[in-house]
Amino acid sequence: MTRRLTDHQVSRRGVLMGMGAIASMGVLGFPALGFAQEVDGPLTPWFGKGGPKAGAGLKWTHGLNLALTGTGAAIGQVMSQGSQVATNLIRESGGPDIKLALNDHQGGLVPASVTGVRRMISQEGIKSLGTSYGPASEALFPLVANSNITTFWSGGAGPGGLNKPNVWITMALFALDPATGGIAYLAKRFPEAKRLALIGQQENGIGAIKGIAPKVWPQVSNGGTVLDAEYVNIGTTDFSSLIARLKSAKADAIFSTIYGNDQGYFIRQLRDAGVNIPIMSIDLATPTVPDIAGDAVANNCFLAVDGYLPENPNPYNKLFVNTYKSKYGTNPDYFAANFFEATNILGALISRAVAAGKNPEDAGVLSEVMAANSSFPSVYGGSVTEPGQMKFNVEDHSVTKPIGVFEIGQKGVLKKVATITKGSTDIGAA
């Protein structure tokens, strides 16, 4: 199902007409008119001044491929909200006029993903795409390559997106990037734990379960053992059999790549069964998981993931949080933050292309601009005076950004307890 977040649609002809109008104002080398003044806006401190030379007035439709129904619907909602906040700020800052079109992949269904995105390309005229979930995103790669759709994978991203034409991964690789540090923290925090249980889903995070955990845990736990991996189907709500096997195996700790609402049911039922061993997760869907798990979510539960905190005082994050909360009445979460960042990156690439006298719609232009400067501000990390930094690898299209370990509290409130680096067992201060 394809939905429009706004009523505005843009055809290729409309975009090119907009480019022509911008060209007449001096952006593409034509004599400048009096309208070519620069514009200050809320994003100016990090992305520069707006105005015609930054793509002001250029119409652009950006598609979002999200879970709007089914498993993860609450996640899809906040993802779209994060993108919407970004598009509003981009316009206010004199950047391109980006409108959003939505496709519902219904909780990760591949047919709904492919059919819906194909429809957005042909009928909605999208020129770029933001996507979430593993298989629902990976199935799109041939389509976006053939259609020249620059794609930002900002939810549930895995290694299948590496080295793919037109695909840029804007988050830590799902499970893979934080797994080593998260497992190392588990061993350091609970040195008595020797038997590690592994619980995952076949759709994503397999590399962390099969490759990283069995290698890292014995190293960091002084010879500890890894139990046979357990896999559950997406949408599982009854974990009684799995919990019985965990008890029988005498697990001391759990590394879990379960995502979506399933995680909430697992945590609650595990604690209700009297099993209070520590759990290291790599995903936390808020508010649904804390709502389902109740008080159990604050009992020895940890999260290793891109290190996002709404209270982070970095000025770019403060702008995001204040704007998001003003519009939606609540603080943004990790998923909203990732889509906010990705949409601002899109806006910056369009602006840079226009400033360089290029048509951002032309094949390969946005990737060329990315290769020329792959660093962007981030709502992760940073300081009171400076934003965090995220930098893309222009060869494999992955990103490096701050990752943290968090202790999960009541209602899913996170307390950062360590800083980690992808692929490293080093544990840094919070």
C-alpha positions in Angstrom: 0.0 0.0 0.0 1.3 3.4 -1.0 0.4 6.5 1.0 1.2 10.1 0.6 2.3 12.0 3.7 1.4 15.2 1.8 -0.8 15.9 -1.2 2.2 17.2 -3.2 3.5 15.0 -6.0 6.3 15.9 -8.5 6.7 14.6 -12.0 10.1 14.4 -13.8 9.0 17.3 -16.0 8.1 19.3 -12.9 11.5 18.8 -11.3 13.3 19.7 -14.5 11.1 22.9 -14.7 12.2 23.7 -11.2 15.8 23.2 -12.1 15.3 25.5 -15.1 13.8 28.1 -12.8 16.8 27.8 -10.5 19.2 28.0 -13.4 17.7 31.3 -14.4 18.6 32.6 -10.9 22.3 31.8 -11.4 22.5 28.4 -9.7 23.6 26.6 -12.8 25.8 29.2 -14.3 23.2 31.6 -15.7 23.3 35.4 -14.8 22.0 35.8 -11.3 18.8 37.7 -10.7 17.9 39.6 -7.6 16.3 36.5 -6.0 19.6 34.8 -5.4 20.1 36.0 -1.9 21.3 33.6 0.8 19.0 32.4 3.5 19.8 31.7 7.2 17.7 29.0 8.9 17.8 26.5 11.7 20.1 24.1 9.9 22.6 26.8 8.7 25.2 26.2 11.4 25.8 22.7 10.1 24.8 22.7 6.5 25.5 26.3 5.4 23.3 29.0 4.1 20.2 28.3 2.0 18.8 30.0 -1.0 18.7 29.3 -4.7 22.3 28.1 -4.7 21.3 25.5 -2.1 18.3 24.3 -4.1 15.5 26.5 -2.6 12.4 26.1 -4.7 13.5 22.7 -6.2 10.7 20.2 -5.8 11.7 16.7 -4.9 9.7 13.6 -3.8 11.3 11.2 -1.3 9.8 7.8 -0.7 9.7 6.0 2.6 9.3 2.2 2.7 8.2 1.4 6.3 6.1 -0.8 8.5 2.9 1.2 8.9 0.8 -1.9 9.8 1.7 -5.2 11.2 4.8 -5.9 13.3 6.7 -2.7 13.9 4.0 -0.3 12.9 4.9 2.0 15.8 8.5 2.0 14.5 7.4 3.0 11.0 5.3 5.9 12.4 8.2 7.5 14.2 10.5 6.9 11.3 8.2 8.9 9.1 8.0 11.6 11.8 11.7 11.9 11.9 11.8 12.4 8.2 9.0 14.9 8.3 10.8 17.0 10.9 13.9 17.1 8.6 12.0 18.1 5.5 10.4 21.0 7.4 13.7 22.2 8.7 15.3 21.9 5.3 12.6 24.1 3.7 12.9 26.6 6.6 16.6 26.8 6.0 16.3 27.6 2.3 17.0 24.1 1.0 15.0 22.0 -1.5 11.3 21.4 -1.0 11.2 17.7 -0.2 7.8 16.0 0.0 7.3 12.5 1.4 5.5 9.5 -0.1 4.9 6.4 2.1 4.7 2.8 1.3 3.6 0.2 3.9 5.6 -3.0 3.6 3.3 -4.4 6.3 6.0 -5.4 8.8 8.6 -6.6 6.4 6.7 -8.4 3.7 8.8 -8.6 0.5 5.9 -8.5 -2.0 4.4 -5.4 -0.3 7.8 -3.8 -0.3 8.7 -4.4 -4.0 5.2 -3.7 -5.4 4.8 -0.6 -3.3 8.2 1.0 -4.1 7.7 0.2 -7.8 4.4 2.0 -7.6 6.0 5.0 -5.8 8.6 5.2 -8.6 6.1 5.0 -11.5 3.1 6.9 -10.0 4.5 9.1 -7.2 7.6 10.1 -9.1 10.0 9.5 -6.2 13.6 10.4 -6.9 15.1 8.9 -3.7 14.1 6.4 -1.0 14.4 5.7 2.7 13.8 2.1 3.7 13.7 -0.2 6.8 13.8 -3.9 7.6 16.2 -6.5 6.2 14.6 -8.7 3.5 12.0 -6.0 2.7 14.9 -3.6 1.8 17.3 -6.1 0.2 14.6 -7.1 -2.2 14.6 -3.6 -3.6 18.3 -3.4 -4.6 17.9 -4.4 -8.2 14.9 -2.1 -8.6 16.6 1.0 -7.2 19.8 0.3 -9.2 17.9 0.1 -12.5 15.7 3.1 -11.6 18.5 5.3 -10.4 16.9 5.8 -7.0 19.4 6.9 -4.4 18.4 4.9 -1.3 19.2 5.3 2.4 18.9 2.2 4.4 18.2 3.6 7.9 16.4 0.8 9.8 17.4 -2.8 10.3 20.4 -2.4 7.9 22.5 -5.5 7.3 25.6 -6.4 5.3 23.5 -7.2 2.2 23.5 -3.5 1.5 27.2 -3.1 1.3 28.7 -2.3 -2.1 25.3 -1.9 -3.7 24.8 0.8 -6.4 22.7 3.7 -5.1 22.4 2.3 -1.6 23.9 4.1 1.4 23.6 2.6 4.9 23.1 5.4 7.4 23.1 3.4 10.7 25.3 0.8 12.4 24.8 -2.5 10.6 22.0 -4.3 12.4 23.6 -6.5 15.1 27.0 -6.7 13.4 28.5 -3.4 14.3 27.5 -3.4 18.0 27.8 -7.1 18.7 31.5 -7.4 19.6 31.4 -4.4 22.0 28.1 -5.4 23.5 29.2 -9.0 24.2 32.5 -7.7 25.7 30.5 -5.3 28.0 28.3 -8.2 29.1 31.4 -10.2 30.1 33.0 -7.3 31.9 29.8 -6.3 33.8 29.0 -9.9 34.7 32.4 -11.7 35.1 30.7 -14.8 36.7 28.7 -15.4 33.5 30.2 -18.3 31.5 27.4 -19.9 29.5 26.0 -17.5 26.8 22.7 -18.2 25.2 22.1 -16.9 21.6 18.6 -16.0 20.5 17.8 -14.5 17.1 15.6 -14.4 14.0 16.5 -15.8 10.6 15.6 -12.5 8.8 18.4 -10.4 10.1 21.5 -10.4 12.4 22.5 -14.0 11.5 26.2 -12.9 11.2 26.2 -11.8 14.8 24.7 -15.0 16.1 26.7 -17.5 13.9 30.0 -15.6 13.5 30.7 -12.9 16.0 29.3 -14.2 19.3 30.9 -17.7 19.1 34.2 -16.1 18.4 34.1 -13.2 20.9 32.5 -14.7 24.0 35.2 -17.2 24.8 37.8 -14.5 24.4 36.2 -12.0 26.7 34.7 -14.4 29.3 38.0 -16.3 30.1 37.0 -19.4 28.3 33.2 -19.3 28.6 31.0 -21.4 26.3 28.3 -20.5 23.8 25.1 -22.5 23.8 23.4 -23.7 20.6 21.7 -20.8 18.9 17.9 -20.6 19.1 15.8 -18.9 16.4 12.3 -17.7 16.6 9.8 -16.6 14.0 8.8 -13.0 13.6 5.6 -12.4 15.4 6.2 -15.0 18.2 4.3 -14.2 21.3 4.7 -17.5 23.3 8.2 -18.2 24.4 7.5 -20.8 27.0 9.3 -23.7 25.2 12.4 -21.5 24.5 12.5 -20.4 28.2 12.3 -24.0 29.3 15.3 -24.9 27.2 17.2 -21.9 28.5 16.6 -23.1 32.1 17.6 -26.6 31.2 20.8 -25.4 29.6 21.6 -23.3 32.7 22.4 -20.1 30.7 24.2 -17.4 32.6 23.5 -14.6 30.1 21.7 -13.9 26.8 22.7 -12.2 23.6 19.6 -11.5 21.6 19.0 -10.1 18.1 15.2 -10.3 18.4 13.5 -7.2 17.2 10.0 -5.8 17.1 7.2 -6.5 19.6 8.6 -10.1 20.0 11.3 -8.8 22.2 8.8 -7.4 24.7 7.0 -10.7 25.0 10.3 -12.6 25.4 11.6 -10.3 28.2 8.3 -10.3 30.1 7.8 -14.1 30.0 11.5 -14.8 30.8 11.2 -12.7 34.0 7.8 -14.1 34.9 9.5 -17.5 34.7 12.0 -16.4 37.4 14.9 -16.2 35.0 16.8 -12.9 35.8 20.0 -13.4 33.9 21.3 -10.4 32.0 20.1 -9.8 28.4 22.1 -7.9 25.8 19.9 -6.8 22.9 20.7 -4.9 19.8 17.2 -3.4 19.2 14.5 -1.7 21.3 11.3 -0.7 19.7 9.7 2.1 21.8 7.2 2.5 23.2 5.8 -0.9 22.3 8.5 -3.2 23.8 8.5 -1.4 27.1 4.7 -1.4 27.2 4.6 -5.1 26.5 7.4 -6.0 28.9 6.3 -3.8 31.7 8.6 -3.6 34.7 10.6 -6.6 33.4 12.3 -4.3 30.8 14.2 -2.6 33.6 15.5 -5.9 35.1 19.1 -6.6 33.9 18.3 -5.6 30.3 20.9 -3.9 28.1 21.1 -2.5 24.6 24.1 -2.2 22.3 23.3 0.1 19.4 23.9 3.4 17.7 24.3 5.6 20.8 21.2 7.9 20.6 19.9 9.8 23.6 17.3 12.6 23.4 19.0 14.4 26.3 22.3 14.5 24.4 23.2 18.3 24.6 24.8 18.5 21.2 23.2 21.5 19.4 22.1 19.6 16.3 20.4 17.0 18.5 18.8 19.8 20.6 17.3 21.3 17.5 15.9 17.9 16.5 14.5 17.1 19.9 12.9 20.5 20.4 11.3 20.5 16.9 10.1 16.9 17.1 8.6 17.4 20.6 6.9 20.6 19.6 5.2 18.8 16.7 4.5 15.4 18.2 4.4 16.0 21.9 7.1 13.4 22.9 10.8 13.0 22.6 12.1 11.2 19.5 13.7 7.8 19.7 16.5 5.9 17.9 14.4 5.2 14.8 13.2 8.7 14.4 16.7 10.0 14.8 18.1 7.7 12.1 15.5 8.9 9.6 16.0 12.5 10.6 19.7 12.2 9.9 19.2 10.4 6.6 16.7 12.9 5.3 19.0 15.8 6.2 21.8 14.0 4.3 19.5 13.8 1.3 18.8 17.5 1.5 22.5 18.3 1.8 23.4 16.2 -1.2 20.8 17.9 -3.3 22.0 21.3 -2.2 25.6 20.4 -2.9 24.7 19.2 -6.4 22.8 22.4 -7.3 25.7 24.5 -5.9 28.1 22.6 -8.2 25.9 23.3 -11.2 24.7 19.7 -11.5 21.2 18.3 -11.9 20.7 16.1 -8.7 18.2 14.0 -10.7 20.9 12.8 -13.2 22.2 9.3 -12.8 25.0 9.1 -10.3 25.1 12.7 -9.3 24.1 12.3 -5.6 26.7 9.6 -5.2 29.4 11.7 -6.9 28.6 14.5 -4.4 28.7 12.0 -1.5 32.1 10.8 -2.7 33.5 14.4 -2.7 32.5 14.9 0.9 31.1 12.0 2.9 31.1 13.6 6.4 27.9 15.0 8.0 26.7 16.2 11.4 25.1 13.6 13.7 22.6 13.7 16.6 24.8 11.0 18.1 27.8 11.9 20.2 29.2 15.4 20.0 29.3 17.9 22.9 27.5 20.9 24.3 29.0 23.1 21.5 29.5 20.6 18.6 27.4 18.0 16.9 28.5 14.4 16.5 30.1 13.3 13.3 29.1 10.5 10.9 31.3 9.5 7.9 30.5 7.2 5.0 32.9 4.8 3.5 32.5 5.7 -0.2 33.7 2.3 -1.3 31.3 0.0 0.5 28.7 2.7 1.5 28.7 1.9 5.2 28.9 4.6 7.9 30.9 5.1 11.1 29.1 6.8 13.9 29.0 6.6 17.7 27.8 3.3 19.3 27.0 2.8 22.9 25.9 0.3 25.5 22.8 1.3 27.5 21.0 0.0 30.5 17.3 -0.1 29.9 15.2 1.5 32.6 11.5 1.9 33.3 9.4 2.7 30.2 12.5 2.0 28.1 14.4 5.0 29.3 18.1 4.5 28.4 21.1 5.2 30.6 24.4 5.1 28.7 26.9 2.9 30.5 29.7 2.5 27.9 31.0 3.7 24.6 32.0 0.9 22.1 33.5 0.8 18.6 32.3 -1.5 15.9 34.5 -4.7 15.7 36.3 -3.9 18.9 36.2 -5.4 22.4 37.5 -2.2 23.9 35.0 -0.7 26.4 35.1 3.1 26.8 33.6 5.4 29.4 30.0 6.4 29.0 
